[in-house]
Amino acid sequence: MRRIRFNPVAALSAGVLLAFAGAGHAADGERLLTAARIHTSDPGTPSATAMVWGADGRIIAVGGAAELAARHPDAQRIDVGHATVIPGLIDAHVHLVGLGHALMQADLVGARSTGEIVERLQAFAQSLPGDAWLIGRGWDQNLWPDKAFPTAAVLDAAFPDRPVVLERIDGHAAWANSAAMRAVGRDLAGDWQPEGGLVLRADARATGVFIDTAASLVYDVVPEPDAAWQDRAMERALRHVASLGLTGVHDMGTSRSEFDVMRRFADRGALTLRVRAYALGDSDLVADRCRDGAYRHASGRLDMRGVKLMVDGALGSRGAALIDDYSDDPGNRGLVLLTEEALEAAVRRARDCGLQVATHAIGDRGNRIVLDAYRRVLGEAAAGDHRWRVEHAQVLAPGDLERFAALRLVASVQPTHATSDMPWAGERLGEERLAGAYAWRSFVQAGVPLALGSDFPVELPDPRLGLHAAVTRQDVHGHPPGGWRVDQALTAAEALHGFTAGAAWAAFDEGETGRLVPGLRADFVVVAEDPLQIAGSGLDTLGVLSTWVDGRPVHEAASPAGVAASR
């Protein structure tokens, strides 16, 4: 028997996992992991102390340490001591390539003024060639003293010649300087507006902010990065999410170029997590899937069997479609990005092609449009196992929440959206509409399955922040005391389920991942504390010691010197 013993308190050492990876012929056989506790996310056997998997990366047995050691005497032993093992965390709504791009661009997240934005951009620009565009993301005018949308003039003063394009934190608006707007190649002045978008203007001249589909006017002229840059970005993204305990993601609105990057990594065995991609609704990827059927890579790390549609914008940029006016912007009810007829046609097409449908809807009007379209297209099939999804399901009118259950839909929600939005959501919506906003407990009580995610890079990609927000309804600083609308909080077990078994089920992946049971993939995370025993306020700092996919380590935490492995 070969044995690898992990330090039971400190994080795992590099030598431990390197020893595991290079353990000779034993690496072709069974492995037996023992831990203080293993949470399986399986109601039949919720906890265990040992797990065995084979060379194919699939779990063979889960149970007591002594029993499995006796049944598998020749298995390579891995002991994590007092640590806890949980199923690999799955983020049910992400933009993976977008995260890689964000990690390569100017980081504007959390900037408290336009002055701070300019300072960060000037520092970042020092590393750029003189003729390169300056690209960044993460600005949020709601954090600034006047809470007003910015203008090109702020950027022009610092960058009169270099084109600058900055994506808003929610991905639903762009801020450009005059050099970038000159590159658009058409007159941005006047009173015309693109369908589903808004060019902000003053005295009929573009101010520099472009909301929703209007943002494509500037994005379309930004130079496309080359393949080497794309690969570096993806490598950064994969390393980062592995360090946070993510073993799977649902990539929402995947474009052709993004899918090509993912497939390139999968082909060379470098895709270190499982990606369930949902094709961008108006892309030729949907035609591919209609023609060729669902895509599945031989490695099991990448598939595409769904389509992602968008019906409205975001609350932060006042693009979410509301039934009544925004409370803080009379006369504005947001943007509908797809007409009811166009949405219904897209949903019918996806249904007829055998694709799962996932639709972005944030405002109460947006959600109602989606519910109406799903009802018309599903008809009597609503009682079947279609698992159609509503992404965000953020603000619901009275009575519409129960329709989720009647139509057997999945609510794909992002807990950190609530804690990011809570300082200003009441101003946008008014107290009455808040009753149907970020209503996770109400979904659970109505029997609506939840899949939890982050929407990174809109939010930080750390699932621990999502667990914390779901349970406490507070930000990481403990605000507000007692939690914001805490009656809608989840328990730790419900939150963990939403990031594991619930997320897997939402992508028809329950036969592969999400639980630690025989036959499923050995995707798991070793954590320092038990997430079901510690206080909810400690979930955001849960120690991720190592992350495993198909029974192989893809990340290990740095640890103090002296942690040794024995074999």
Salt bridges, closest charged atoms under 4 A:
GLU30 OE1 - HIS72 ND1 2.81
ASP42 OD1 - ARG515 NH1 3.36
GLU67 OE2 - ARG71 NH1 2.91
ASP79 OD2 - ARG5 NH1 2.46
GLU116 OE2 - ARG120 NH2 2.73
ASP140 OD1 - ARG168 NH2 2.91
GLU167 OE1 - ARG137 NE 3.30
ASP170 OD2 - ARG168 NH1 2.75
ASP212 OD1 - HIS172 ND1 2.57
ASP231 OD1 - ARG264 NH2 2.74
ASP231 OD2 - ARG268 NH2 3.42
ASP260 OD1 - ARG263 NH2 3.38
ASP267 OD1 - HIS297 NE2 2.80
ASP284 OD1 - ARG256 NH2 3.42
ASP288 OD2 - ARG256 NH2 2.39
ASP288 OD1 - ARG291 NH2 3.42
ASP292 OD2 - ARG291 NH2 2.91
ASP303 OD2 - ARG276 NE 3.47
ASP303 OD2 - ARG296 NH1 3.33
ASP303 OD2 - ARG305 NH2 3.32
ASP312 OD1 - HIS360 NE2 3.32
ASP325 OD1 - ARG333 NE 2.76
ASP328 OD2 - ARG318 NH2 3.12
ASP328 OD2 - ARG428 NH1 2.75
GLU344 OE2 - ARG348 NH2 2.90
GLU344 OE1 - ARG376 NE 2.64
ASP352 OD1 - ARG351 NH2 2.89
ASP372 OD1 - ARG403 NH2 2.81
ASP385 OD1 - ARG387 NE 2.94
GLU391 OE1 - HIS93 ND1 2.79
GLU391 OE2 - ARG389 NE 2.69
ASP400 OD2 - ARG368 NE 3.00
ASP400 OD1 - ARG403 NH1 3.57
ASP455 OD1 - HIS93 NE2 3.26
ASP455 OD1 - HIS95 NE2 2.96
ASP455 OD2 - HIS417 NE2 3.31
GLU459 OE2 - HIS417 ND1 2.97
ASP462 OD2 - ARG464 NH2 2.80
ASP475 OD2 - HIS479 ND1 3.97
GLU494 OE1 - ARG441 NH2 2.46
ASP509 OD2 - ARG276 NE 2.91
ASP509 OD1 - ARG305 NH2 3.20
GLU510 OE1 - ARG387 NH1 2.85
GLU512 OE2 - ARG58 NH2 2.94
GLU512 OE1 - ARG296 NH2 3.58
GLU512 OE1 - ARG521 NE 2.80
ASP523 OD1 - ARG274 NH2 2.85
ASP530 OD2 - ARG37 NE 3.41
ASP530 OD1 - HIS39 NE2 2.73
ASP550 OD1 - ARG274 NH2 2.95
ASP550 OD2 - ARG301 NE 2.96
ASP550 OD1 - ARG521 NH1 3.21
